[in-house]
Amino acid sequence: MNADNPIVEKAAEAAKKKRRPFGYLFYGDSLKDIKCRPVPQFPGVTTLFELFAVLEKCWSKVTAYPSCQAEWVPDDPSYGQCAITAMQVHDMFGGTIHKIRVSGGGTHYFNRINGEYVDLTREQFDLYGLPVNYEPNQEISREYCGKNKDTYERYRQLQRNIIRFLNAEKK
């Protein structure tokens, strides 16, 4: 665990202690310790797990997909956050972004890193018993994922949320 930022450490401890009825942190959490590209604006975030722990604190109603915002609740923070999260994971860890259709006809985005699927927002489906089949899927470019103006603005808001969260104790 990175001790460079006590805020990241607290978020990581909270993520570990959170009751997770499905027995894992996120889909693909076997890669939780892989290192990311350094992001100077995100001090202390060095692994996929640390990013996930911080995201759980930074996802919000405003960053959720517009049709999800009315139903977004803090107890299910990943709800409606898949595209912007897949973009952030891609930016920090590389790999590829993929999309699938899920129950009800919606589109869901996730990543593939080192040959493994990684989905930091999988819990939004598990909590409601909705199946997620990662194959077949469509690999999409990072540019495609961020070309929608609303998605790009929510992505930027998520980044602002992360920066504000990580610098909260410095004020």
Phi, psi and omega in degrees: 000138182280126181262010182291334182222111181298336178293319177295318179300316179296318178297319179296317178298318178297319179296321179292325184277341182300135178293121182238098186297347183256004170080008176219161180285310179204162180293126183090019184290000172295342177264014187302334183264004179293148183272147179259169169293136180298135175238105184305329180284348180245064184298131178093348178269106184237346182230167178298320178298317180296321176298313179303314181299319179291319179300321179301333179271342188250342174297145182211174176302320182292328181273351179288154175305138187311318181287351178262346188298322182295331182258359183293136177224150181300335180288343178230065190294337182281353183299121177077016186251008193295313185295313182291329177289317178300322178295315181295317178298315179300315181298327185264331187239354182076213182078209182228161175251139181230157175224150178222166169265138179244171179312130181095356175090000179286166177256140180231138182246145180203181185240164170230122181231131179051038177081002180244143174285138179230126181224097181287349182249017182300328184303330180300333178270318182300321182299336182247011177068026180268127181289146175232118176251117185281347176228143357287157178216172178242124174283133180234158180280156176301320180298318179299316183298327183257009185283336176289127185302318180296316180299315180298318179294322177292322176299313179297322177295320177300316178299318177298320178300317180296312180300314179297316180298314184289342180251010185301320184281350182278349182279000000 
